[in-house]
Amino acid sequence: MISFADLFRKARAAFRRDWKLMLLASFLSGVPGMISGVLDAAGVIQANRWPGSALSLVFTLISMFFVPGFTIICLKLLREEKAELADLVRGFRYAGKYVGAALLCDLIPVGFLTFMAIALAVGGQQPPAWVRGGLPLALLILAVWGILLVLFYALIDQAAVDRDTRGPIGVMRCSREMLRGHRWQAFMLFLLLAVLLVPQYLISRISHPAALVGSTLLSVLWRVIQSLLVCAFYEAIKPVEKKNPGLRNRLRKAQRKAARKAQAAE
């Protein structure tokens, strides 16, 4: 049984190890999303209407490319290794399979939201009755799908950068296998993280420059907390690497052969 107190303790120790790097990396990885939020708040784009929604989606995709690098930094600090800001860029090598896995995980909710948005746009001021009646069902399906994502694919970030996986499907399969036997603990952890996100969400609803700054700072801090806790959870449940007996035997034979040669030379 994993103790959440231990997870918080390890996350706090990693944060104190290099908190400046953590905050800077979190800020930089969230810049694309912040730009989208600022443009939406300033009225330059409307995230809930075309073409603002498409532009907001592009900013979201850009920010996803920084997730592997930020995960690498968190894992290094948890393992007491030297982490650098350059790791944020080094993570781009894993971005393809991570982004692919994330998009596959979001395929159903994005499809539902797109379908309902098109139906509402076509319906105008008075959408059809089946559209209005289908909204609660769509929200229920999205909620169930979100729970399933946590139970099966909560560790795709770590699986992409720290496990020997090939492609998005391999990342998803690895996450599903690692979470076997730990699904409800993962659900409780993400439920706690969702509660911690509530203050930032409420402040972001306020139309005031000070509220925008406060919401941005809270989002940076929440990103640090979320990634450190999930990485600490991953460290606690990750499978132990099996040693290669064949390689070990070959090394022993090579050492014995070298010792015999040294004795013969004497």
C-alpha positions, -999 to +999 in steps of 0.1 A: +000+000+000+015+033-011+014+061+014+004+095+001+024+111+029+055+094+015+047+107-020+043+142-007+075+139+013+095+127-017+080+154-039+088+181-014+124+169-011+128+169-049+113+204-051+137+217-025+166+201-043+162+226-072+130+246-069+142+274-092+147+249-120+113+234-113+094+267-114+112+279-145+107+247-164+070+246-154+066+282-165+083+277-199+064+245-206+031+263-199+039+294-220+019+283-251-012+277-229-007+310-212-005+328-245-038+313-255-054+323-222-042+359-225-054+362-260-088+348-250-090+371-219-081+401-241-108+393-266-083+388-294-096+353-299-126+334-286-116+299-275-152+287-277-157+298-313-140+293-347-112+302-355-102+308-319-109+272-309-086+260-336-058+284-325-063+273-289-059+237-300-027+245-317-013+261-285-023+230-266-005+207-290+026+229-287+026+227-249+023+189-251+057+187-266+073+200-234+057+174-212+083+147-217+112+170-209+095+183-178+089+147-167+126+139-172+135+168-149+111+156-122+124+120-124+160+132-122+153+153-091+134+125-074+164+102-081+188+128-068+204+132-102+216+164-118+188+180-138+192+208-163+169+232-182+182+216-214+163+184-204+132+203-213+144+203-249+160+168-248+125+155-241+115+164-276+129+130-287+101+113-268+074+138-279+062+119-309+051+088-290+039+107-260+017+132-280+004+103-301-006+084-270-022+115-254-042+122-286-054+086-287-065+088-250-083+121-258-099+108-290-133+099-275-138+131-254-126+154-282-148+136-307-179+140-284-171+177-278-166+184-315-198+166-325-219+185-299-203+218-308-211+212-345-247+202-336-251+233-314-237+256-342-260+241-368-290+245-345-283+282-339-303+298-311-328+269-308-308+236-311-328+205-317-344+187-287-321+156-292-291+179-289-303+195-257-312+161-243-279+146-254-258+171-234-262+153-200-254+120-216-223+134-233-211+149-200-217+115-183-197+097-210-169+123-207-168+118-169-166+080-172-140+082-198-119+106-177-120+080-148-109+052-172-080+073-184-068+077-149-072+040-141-053+028-172-033+056-188-022+079-160+015+071-165+019+077-202+043+106-195+067+083-175+062+053-198+072+075-228+105+088-213+116+061-188+105+027-203+115+009-234+084+015-254+078+018-291+052+041-304+020+055-288+004+020-285+034+007-267+033+037-243-004+031-235+002-006-230+031+000-207+010+025-186-018+000-184+005-028-172+022-007-146-011+004-131-024-031-127-030-035-090-026+002-083-056+017-102-076+030-073-046+045-057-039+063-089-076+074-090-074+088-054-042+106-063-057+123-093-088+131-074-067+149-049-049+168-076-083+178-091-093+193-058-060+212-056-068+226-091-101+241-080-087+274-066-068+281-098-100+274-118-121+297-097-096+326-099-093+321-137-130+329-140-125+364-126-121+391-153-093+411-138-056+415-146-046+406-110-068+374-112-050+365-145-016+368-129-027+348-098-042+321-120-010+319-140+011+315-109-012+289-094-011+269-127+027+269-127+028+257-091+000+231-097+020+217-127+050+212-105+030+195-077+011+173-102+042+161-121+063+155-089+035+135-072+028+114-103+065+108-109+069+098-072+039+075-076+056+060-107+088+055-088+070+036-061+053+011-084+076+008-114+087-027-121+123-037-111+146-041-141+155-078-145+192-085-148+204-102-179+220-135-167+235-141-202+253-108-201+265-114-165+279-148-174+297-134-204+313-107-183+324-133-157+340-155-184+358-125-199+371-116-164+384-152-158+400-152-192+417-119-186+429-132-152+444-164-168+462-143-194+476-121-167+489-152-148+504-167-179+522-135-187+537-136-152 
